[in-house]
Amino acid sequence: MKLWEKFLTIIFNPFLNSLSNFGKKYAFENFLQNALTLLNEDIINEIKSYVLAQHSKNGGFIDKAGKPDLYYSVFGYFVSEALILPKIKDGLREYLNNAEHFTNDNNVHIFCKVILYSKLLKKDPYNKKLGDEVLEIISNSPGNKTDYNWFLGFLALYYLGEYYSLSRFLKKLKVDLLSEQENTSITLLAVNIILKKISGKNIESYAKQLMKYYRASGGFAAFRNAPFEDLLSTAVALYTLRICGADLRLIKPKSLEFITSLYNHGGFCATELDPGTDIEYTFYGLLALASLAYENK
């Protein structure tokens, strides 16, 4: 091995080790399976039936309007992997191979397409083109404004195996965790914490900031001054708290009560005020349950 190659290996290995450890513990397709330990067989079968019903004939998962959508298909993929529904993969591959479905080329859909292609069509030459698109999008994204969409971009690079690019772009992250500002969303806070975790930084102290969004009902709100809690915020908060290594035993009973209150015949809804279920919120429901079930090792 040449001297410069040894140098790059020494510099890059700590990040690779951190990323590898994070993926083994917290990659969605593996992590969601922890939720099943809190559910009985009847409920698991009911959720499986619901997921299959959300899977359209052309292979994609449907949105709230009943139309196949790339964004919802990513959530459907992760949930179906956790529930061990392998036949869904064939349908998703068919969906991906039918280019006429993809009329929306916004950043989110590009990221979702990359995640699905990298998991389901690993040897497809189109992956390289998609990877280049992700790199360009993230390269042009400001390093001081990280949001959920930006995190989807990082997930896309992760599943593509673009680890060097991931380490390079994580260095752009210069967002302060504005814990004292009431207009900081819990999603923004959580994404920053997760990205810091991936980059190998100590994040244990951030758990207290997340708890400022907690409500007596057991749920978490999107903002510190938001009038009510919701499932997305709750799932994101619990998942991030688990990553922080926080002790969730005190809030677990009430959080379980809140999460199960949003369950309806196999699916989950966003809030009690919005009872309609979909595959995205079913993912969040399972993510929240998995976060409460998972035991740190």
Phi, psi and omega in degrees: 000134180290159183302316182292330178290321176297320180297313180298322179296317179298318181290320190272333185303317179304319179293317180299318179297316179297316180294318180296315179296320179297314181298320180297323183273319197239001175302133190304317185296335176267316187297322183299335182297337178298332181298329185294338180289344179262358186243144176277170187298322181297316180293318179300316179294325178294319178294319178300317179297319179297314181299316179298325179290335179276353181268114187283169181296330181273005171104342180269163175269146188270153175269190182296336179272000179085013181254140178300140186212140181298317182300311179292331180292328176297313178296320178297322178298310182298318180293317182293328175294317180296325182273358181057065176243076189296332182296337180296330179301318180299318178295319179294323177298318178298319179298316181293327181283349180260091188297339184292345178290336192260085180262349182252117183249033176289169186301318182300315181293326176296315179299315181295320178299318180297315181301314181291317179299316184293331179273328189249333181232061192300326185263007181291128180296341179294339180303321181297317179296316179296319178300320178296324179295318179297315180301318180293318180298312183290326178300326182268003179272136178294137182286353182252018180216075183271133178221186184299320181296322178296321178295324175300323177297319177294321176299320179299315179295322180299312182288337174283344183082019180274067188288324179295318178297322177299313181295324181292318183283334176296333178290342177284344186291109182232034183271126173280141178279098190281069188293335184269358179262124185291342182269009174277120182286152180294330178294317178297316179298313183295316181299318179297319179297315180297317179295324176294323177298314180299327181278003173088015181269153179286127186235006185303325184290345184281347181301322180297325180292320178296325183292347177290348179261000184283145178242159182298339180290342185105353179260173177241147180262159182291327178228158182298331180254015179293146185286339181209163181270164179213165186288321179301309181298322180295315180296314180298317181295312182295320178298317181289321176299321177297319178295326178288347183081022182289151176275112185261008186297324183291324183264351185303312182301312181290324179294319176299320179297317180295314183297313182292337177292341181260007178272138182210103174051048174102342181238174178237151177245171186286311182213171176293337179278347181229081190285355181290128181268157172204174185290329179297311182285339171292322173300313181295323178299315179291325178297318179296315179296318180299323181294326179280334183272332188292135176253127178299145179238000000 
